[in-house]
Amino acid sequence: MFSPMETLKNTRRKIKNKGASLFWLIYTAFLFVDPVFNPSLRHWIGTLVVFAVFLVVYYVYSVSCSKRWRYGMVGIIFLLGVLSVPWNSGGLNFFIYAAALLPFVDDEAYVTIGFIAFECATLLAEVYSLHALGWNVALAVGWFGSFLALAIGGGNLLFAKQHKANARLRMAQGEIAALAAVAERERIARDLHDVLGHTLSLIVLKSELAGRLTAHDPARAAKEIAEIELTARNALAEVREAIGGYRAHGLGAEMEAARKTLNTAGVVLHMETTDAVETRLTATEESVLALALREAVTNIVRHAHAQNCRLRFITTDGQRRFIIEDDGQPGDIREGNGLRGMRERLQSLGGRLILTREAGTRLEIQLPE
């Protein structure tokens, strides 16, 4: 679907092309030179009939999108030249028109060059055999017409190739813009899923905890409610970041957030990693791992019913491996939007995701060194 600006550009381009088509009709004026200097009723009637037929054919060529019809119109223009040159030297214009229009029907060089060669041979043969215009005039018409047909047809062949290349480039740019828009929508969908899934799960946990504490520990309940408000405000800020281009605040910050979330859910987090982990990661890799950790923690809180969660970051066999394990209830492995988004991000970095469920769930993220 084209944008309003693209539609306007296409409309302007069509108007410009139609204007150019009308402009080239100015050369039909040469068709009336002979009737003006050698006036006769038959001469004028023949010229006007040929001119009227040419206008109809030229119009059909200009508005037709069918290759077959355009070939036919070029052929008719060529025949008009063959029929009119013996009694009107201006008829050589039809040979030139045919040579000029053919490249826009078929940009194969051998087709255009072959047709122009055939035109030139036909024109020369005609003026030499009939020379109804007088020998000297016939020679001038034949050679001059052949030269113009070759020069204009060859020039238009190059112009048509460039025109079609530009059209393909505009089409490719439109497709790239459309693909970029789709990719951006998918990115926002993935990031919103990760951001909101994690945050809403935390809000639900804290709300349940506050509800249980209201009766016997109002102060603690009030604290949990305050944290719910803060979490919701942070979620709003993160949603805005996701729409504008999400950036994680760092893997270390995400680990600390994971600890708090798991602690609220009654899950103990064991981490086997150091600050040196982040120094071995690029900003993009750190962002991807942070989002993967957020999704994994969300899944543990929602589905695992675990008591312990273990994080490890190790390097073996040229692979950096980030492992998240829990001792919760194993179940069927179903890849939803979160895991699918995680896998797509990792694949864009040349990494991969391995998910296994035996005694709990084990999520392994591998990144090349």
Residue pairs with C-beta under 8 A, 6 or more apart in sequence:
2 10
2 174
6 174
18 62
21 58
21 62
24 100
25 55
25 58
27 93
27 96
27 97
28 51
28 54
28 93
30 90
30 93
31 47
31 50
31 51
31 84
31 88
31 90
31 91
31 93
32 47
32 51
32 90
33 89
33 90
34 43
34 47
34 88
34 89
34 90
35 43
35 44
35 47
35 88
43 87
43 88
46 84
46 87
46 88
47 84
47 88
47 90
50 80
50 83
50 84
50 88
50 91
53 76
53 80
54 77
54 80
54 94
54 97
57 73
57 76
57 77
57 80
58 73
58 77
58 97
60 69
60 73
61 69
61 70
61 73
61 74
61 77
61 101
64 70
64 73
67 105
67 106
70 101
70 104
70 105
71 105
71 106
73 101
74 98
74 101
74 102
74 105
75 98
77 94
77 97
77 98
77 101
78 94
78 95
78 98
78 119
80 91
80 94
81 91
81 92
81 93
81 94
81 95
81 97
81 98
81 119
81 123
82 122
82 126
83 91
84 90
84 91
84 94
85 91
85 92
85 95
85 123
85 126
85 127
85 141
86 126
86 130
86 132
86 133
87 132
89 133
89 137
89 141
92 123
92 141
92 144
92 145
92 148
95 119
95 122
95 123
95 145
95 149
96 145
96 148
96 149
96 152
96 153
98 115
98 119
98 149
99 112
99 115
99 116
99 119
99 149
99 150
99 152
99 153
99 156
100 152
100 153
100 156
101 156
102 111
102 112
102 115
102 116
102 153
103 112
103 153
103 156
103 157
103 159
103 160
103 161
104 156
104 160
104 163
106 112
107 157
107 160
107 161
107 164
109 157
112 153
112 154
112 157
113 153
113 154
113 157
115 153
116 149
116 150
116 153
116 154
119 146
119 149
120 145
120 146
120 149
120 150
123 141
123 142
123 145
123 146
123 149
124 142
124 143
124 146
126 142
127 133
127 138
127 139
127 141
127 142
128 138
128 142
130 138
131 138
132 138
133 141
186 344
187 246
188 242
188 243
189 337
189 341
190 337
190 341
190 344
190 345
191 242
191 246
191 291
191 341
192 239
192 242
192 243
193 337
193 338
193 341
194 291
194 294
194 295
194 298
194 338
194 341
195 235
195 238
195 239
195 242
195 246
195 294
196 235
196 239
197 295
197 298
197 338
198 261
198 294
198 295
198 297
198 298
199 231
199 232
199 234
199 235
199 238
200 235
201 261
201 298
201 301
201 302
202 231
202 261
202 264
202 301
203 228
203 231
203 232
203 235
205 261
205 264
205 265
205 301
206 224
206 225
206 227
206 228
206 231
206 264
207 224
207 228
209 224
209 264
210 221
210 224
210 225
210 228
211 221
213 220
213 221
213 224
214 221
238 246
241 247
246 287
246 291
247 287
248 254
248 286
248 287
248 290
248 291
249 290
250 278
250 286
250 290
251 277
251 278
251 281
251 286
251 289
251 290
251 293
252 275
252 278
253 290
254 290
254 293
254 294
255 271
255 273
255 293
255 311
257 294
258 269
258 293
258 294
258 297
258 311
259 269
259 271
261 297
261 301
262 268
262 269
262 297
262 300
262 301
262 309
263 269
265 300
265 301
266 307
267 300
267 301
267 306
267 307
267 308
267 309
267 326
268 307
268 308
268 309
269 308
269 309
269 310
269 311
270 308
270 309
270 310
270 311
271 310
271 311
272 310
272 311
272 312
272 313
273 311
273 312
273 313
277 313
278 286
280 315
280 320
281 289
281 320
284 349
285 349
285 367
288 345
288 346
288 349
288 351
289 322
289 365
289 367
291 341
291 342
291 345
292 322
292 342
292 345
292 346
292 353
292 363
292 365
293 311
293 322
293 324
295 338
295 339
295 341
295 342
296 324
296 363
297 309
297 324
298 338
299 338
299 361
300 306
300 309
300 326
300 328
300 361
303 328
303 331
304 326
304 328
304 329
304 360
304 361
305 328
305 329
306 326
306 327
306 328
306 329
306 360
307 327
307 328
308 326
308 327
309 324
309 325
309 326
310 323
310 324
310 325
310 326
311 322
311 323
311 324
312 321
312 322
312 323
312 325
313 320
313 321
313 322
313 323
314 320
314 321
314 323
315 321
315 369
318 368
318 369
319 366
319 367
319 368
319 369
320 366
320 367
320 368
320 369
321 364
321 365
321 366
321 367
322 364
322 365
322 367
323 362
323 363
323 364
323 365
324 362
324 363
324 364
324 365
325 360
325 361
325 362
325 363
326 360
326 361
327 359
327 360
328 360
328 361
329 360
330 357
330 358
330 359
330 360
330 361
331 357
333 355
333 357
335 343
335 355
339 353
339 355
342 353
343 352
343 353
346 352
346 353
346 365
346 366
346 367
349 367
350 367
350 368
351 365
351 366
351 367
351 368
352 365
352 366
353 363
353 364
353 365
353 366
354 363
354 364
354 365
354 366
355 361
355 362
355 363
355 364
356 362
356 364
